[in-house]
Amino acid sequence: MRKLLFVALVCSTVLNKPLKAQYYYYNDKYYESAVVFELGGTFGVMNSLTDLGGKKGIGKNFIKDLRWKTARPSFGLYVGANYLDKLFLRVEGTFGQVVGYDSILKPVASTTTGRYERNLSFKSKISEVQLALEVHPLMFRDFEDEDPPLFSPYAVAGVGLFSFDPQAKLNGQWYSLQPLHLEGQGFKEYPDRPNYQLRQVNICAGLGLRYQVSPLLNARLEFVHRILNTDYLDDASTGYIDPALFYNYLPANKAAIAQQLYDRKKELPPFDASGVYDQRGDPRDNDAYFTIQFKVGMTIGRQRR
């Protein structure tokens, strides 16, 4: 009986005390589980790289054609699991808007080989759910004899599911462009132009910097680029079609709107219309969008000594 009481006393002492088998030493006030959780919010800007707008010249790839004037606010929420400050797996919702318009090229119109005169524009709300992994390389060092750094640069990569809905304005009203099939998507006359989906998967990759404000609070500054499998974020990708075809596939009211929106070159002097198969977009490069965000997160799971 005395032996049983002794064993019970030892077990009670052990189970009510943080051990390195369960927690690792964090600082003079906290122990931490190998895995802790973090809940936070984000805010920043969202911008896109599409066929519309851009800088002077014939149009360039990636950031060479980027205009910051088209950046719009974005925000989001995230929750994740942090393993020893080395790896952080998170689920994040991001919401924002992307825009593009050829009229931004007016000051350099003479250099744009017709992009300004094309006169197209769009806006689209973006809603995204993303699963991503942060990797913090500095935290893989052994910090038993020194404090870990408060700043931690990291790489992040993952996969997302996003929705979009390109729209254009006509006579003061906004119209969704995908149902109008402005480039003949889904028409039998253009078998190489299938209709695109408004909910798709993307691949995300980026870089960030985390700062530990306190044992319970983290801040991040992060850039994340989204690689898309579509060139229709702006509803422009290939060439102009025969406008008479709209009446073969759309109700009369929608066909009339499509005929006005598919070619807006005729709205500018000298009011010429584009020809069938003239270039409307560039199908060689898919569209993309990115965010630059500031994140603030609360750590859950650190045990007070």
Secondary structure, 3 states (H helix, E strand, C coil): CHHHHHHHHHHHHHHCCCCCCCEEECCCCEEEEEEEEEEEEEEEEEEEECCCCCCCCCCCCHHHHCCHHHCEEEEEEEEEEEECCCEEEEEEEEEEEEEEEHHHHHHHHHHCCCHHHHCCEEEEEEEEEEEEEEECHHHHCCCCCCCCCCEEEEEEEEEEEEECCCEEEECCEEEECHHHCCCCCCCCCCCCCCCCCCEEEEEEEEEEEEEEEECCEEEEEEEEEEECCCCCCCCCCCECCCHHHHHHHCCHHHHHHHHHHCCCHHHCCCCCCCCCCCECCCCCCCCEEEEEEEEEEEEEEEEEC
